[in-house]
Amino acid sequence: MKYGIKEIADIINCSSVINEPAEKISFLLTDSRKLLYPEESLFFAIRTKTGDGHDYIPALKQSGVKNFVVENIPDNVDDGCNYLICDNSIQALQELAAAHRNKFNIPIVAVTGSNGKTIVKEWLYQMLCNRLNICRSPKSYNSQIGVPLSLWQLDESHKLGIFEAGISTTGEMENLQKMIRPLICIFTNLSDAHDEGFASREEKLMEKLKLVKDCRMLVCRKKYGIEKYARQINRSIFVASWEIDDKNSDYNFHIESNAGQSNVSVVHNGEKFEFTLPFTDEASLENAMHCIVCSYLLGETPFMYNLEHVEMRLTLLEGIRNCTLIDDSYNSDMNSVIMALDFMAANAEQKKLKRTVIISDINPGGRKENDIYAELASLLKKKDIDRLVGIGDSICKYSKLFDCTKSFYPSARDMISAGEKFDNEIILIKGARHFGMEIIVAALEKKQHETVMEIDLDALVHNFKSMRSNIAPRTKTMAMIKADAYGCGDLEVAKTLAHHHCDYFGVAVTDEGVELRKAGITSKIIVMNPEPSCFERLISYNLEPEIYSFKLLGEFANKVDAQGLRNYPIHIKIDTGMHRLGFVPEETGMLAAGLKARPTVKVASVFSHLAAADDPTADEFTKQQLEIFDKTTKELRQHLGYGFIRHILNTAGIWRFPEYQMDMVRMGIGLYGVGLTPENDIRNIATLKTIILQIKHVRQDETVGYNRKGVLSRDSRIAAIPIGYADGLDRAFGNRKGYVLVHGQKAPFIGNICMDVCMIDITDIPGVQEGDEVIIFGDKLSISELAEKTGTIPYEILTKVSKRVKRVYLS
Ligand SMILES: *Cc1c(COP(=O)(O)O)cnc(C)c1O
């Protein structure tokens, strides 16, 4: 909506010098740093304790601003600009905002109170924005200047306005009330904040309540006792009071909280509403109740599934490769885009960085997509944005609108996989929460000298499902999570797979099982190597032992007996050819007798382990193992007189001998990303990565590392990376036997691998800088390839990554 300059002069009723009567105004500016559109901006020169807006007029004129509201006339007014001369610029701003607001006959909600104003405003917006196009205050614009700027955003498309009103001293609320003229007021609560501006708490309350002067309805919590004071100001006001478990309130909420959630029910007009909120703290609940009651007063059912935490601050982070990041990965409406761009402009200036915006689809808030992206394109242009990365299908559709360097991806993850490079840029990362833009922030943030192993839990689930699809639905699954889930972290793996209905977990020792129990894993857990010294712990944590010898059987049964328990589940291991642990088939009769003599224990399952399921040349032997197992277990069942779960297949067995799946299979290495053939449909889950600490030019006649083993054949660029054999990196990779990936290209290890650090040769990779990422293994450099190089197996590579390497989980 545009106003002519003369129209504005009339509204604020002031004297003026009009040199350009045709000037139109769309934007109000009170802070010269936030200048976006010089042609259509009206600058209010405001005097505060700390500064004088009049000082910025010359610079603004230089930038093309032509319209000014001033308190005193500049020396030379013959300059083609327009000056509106008033007594008080803030007052003029407020009068203009009030006149603008009066053009719209829509419900306006005003939010005041000591705490929670911004959250209540944002949540009310979130609850209703799917149905109504809403104009709301940006951030916490609730002051004498913030409120008029907020109201100025109202236009014909809005169906509802939500504005904050905040005051710090007497006399302020009257101004705000006159401007906002709300239909509904929400009074959040009353605390001691800002007491210094008031003579008493009561004075503060009465001042705040001036907001309700001409309004129709007030939403408040009964326990604050605001109602009677509100009536002193507005006799005929309709008060909608709410409380928790109080029949005398208009809205009587009942709340049951557990496990981080609150189940809320409320009876209103004889109708019962029930919903779940994703928090349990008193302040959040109070804020949400205000919004819910207000929604009902507006005749709307609140939409509750998408309440997002309200982040109030943009954060500046140090990025990789000399970049600066602005993390605003919380929301994506147009207002907040403007604010974020302002913030970016302010920070880019000091550092002279290129400007890049990575942004997800924008919440259209009831407007046409086309308009939204056209507006975004023009904003980016005004703010001199050099580069755009769009994330999402909608923004991609409008790619033509943007005329800067640009690229588009369906998701944040796709952008990361594509390996976009950023250099000396200030990067605004902005998007709705469900786009998961935080993974971009994580990828671009400069890490402290850190070597991490990233575990992709989505890939883990994929692998689980992929193997599951190879067997019958009724067949149970056991995930082997011994040795800290092959180094990937048993807790996270167990939690993830328990969620996907994995039936059993297999750990190596009792303590591993105990840790899982302590972390809340309730699934069945088998301890493969139960140490007799730990039997008591094992029993008290409800873990189930593998029993592989008569000695162990006797000892365990006695321990169970001592605790007065019966039928304690155990798992019998049969040695069918591996010759490691287990009862041999010839012992079946004796085993059955031993078991029958000990009613304290009951066989839950019987199993065996294949020695070479992955090796086609040993298939005859494997078949023999399978047959021996089948025969032995059938015999045992006959002797015992009761059934049990039978299982023998490991990962390779699941792929190669699914006809022997029996009642359960045991998944191991496949879960962790190593398949036999591409048909196995297994994804890598672990990426071991680090960063470059230091780069050196080393002359051909010099050497690198201990014992001068790193001999050079040419002048070289050598990078040091913080990973060594103490992190689990095999020393055998040194001296060019192995390599890492830098920018996706091979960089061989040079010299001996040291304990904590090693060196790589990056001579052939252009543009590498300190801080760049280095991949030891991952999607593009597989664990299997590494294993082959040093003559070991993928299992060892994975489990060797030492505890001091931090595990980072992605999902
Ligand atoms: C480790 C282990 C497995 C899993 O083997 P993978 O080859 O990794 O699938 C299965 N069963 C037993 C008894 C194990 O110890």
Ligand as a Chemical Component Dictionary entry (heavy atoms), coordinates in Angstrom:
data_LIG
# 
_chem_comp.id                   LIG 
_chem_comp.type                 NON-POLYMER 
_chem_comp.pdbx_formal_charge   0 
_chem_comp.three_letter_code    LIG 
# 
loop_
_chem_comp_atom.comp_id 
_chem_comp_atom.atom_id 
_chem_comp_atom.alt_atom_id 
_chem_comp_atom.type_symbol 
_chem_comp_atom.charge 
_chem_comp_atom.model_Cartn_x 
_chem_comp_atom.model_Cartn_y 
_chem_comp_atom.model_Cartn_z 
_chem_comp_atom.pdbx_ordinal 
LIG C1 C1 C 0 29.049 -61.193 15.862 1  
LIG C2 C2 C 0 28.114 -62.280 15.733 2  
LIG C3 C3 C 0 27.161 -62.316 14.693 3  
LIG C4 C4 C 0 27.084 -61.303 13.600 4  
LIG O1 O1 O 0 27.947 -61.614 12.577 5  
LIG P1 P1 P 0 28.025 -60.754 11.242 6  
LIG O2 O2 O 0 28.943 -61.470 10.353 7  
LIG O3 O3 O 0 28.548 -59.436 11.642 8  
LIG O4 O4 O 0 26.652 -60.655 10.731 9  
LIG C5 C5 C 0 26.244 -63.329 14.704 10 
LIG N1 N1 N 0 26.280 -64.284 15.654 11 
LIG C6 C6 C 0 27.203 -64.319 16.638 12 
LIG C7 C7 C 0 27.165 -65.397 17.631 13 
LIG C8 C8 C 0 28.152 -63.320 16.709 14 
LIG O5 O5 O 0 29.050 -63.323 17.688 15 
# 
loop_
_chem_comp_bond.comp_id 
_chem_comp_bond.atom_id_1 
_chem_comp_bond.atom_id_2 
_chem_comp_bond.value_order 
_chem_comp_bond.pdbx_ordinal 
LIG C1 C2 SING 1  
LIG C2 C3 SING 2  
LIG C2 C8 DOUB 3  
LIG C3 C4 SING 4  
LIG C3 C5 DOUB 5  
LIG C4 O1 SING 6  
LIG O1 P1 SING 7  
LIG P1 O2 DOUB 8  
LIG P1 O3 SING 9  
LIG P1 O4 SING 10 
LIG C5 N1 SING 11 
LIG N1 C6 DOUB 12 
LIG C6 C7 SING 13 
LIG C6 C8 SING 14 
LIG C8 O5 SING 15 
# 
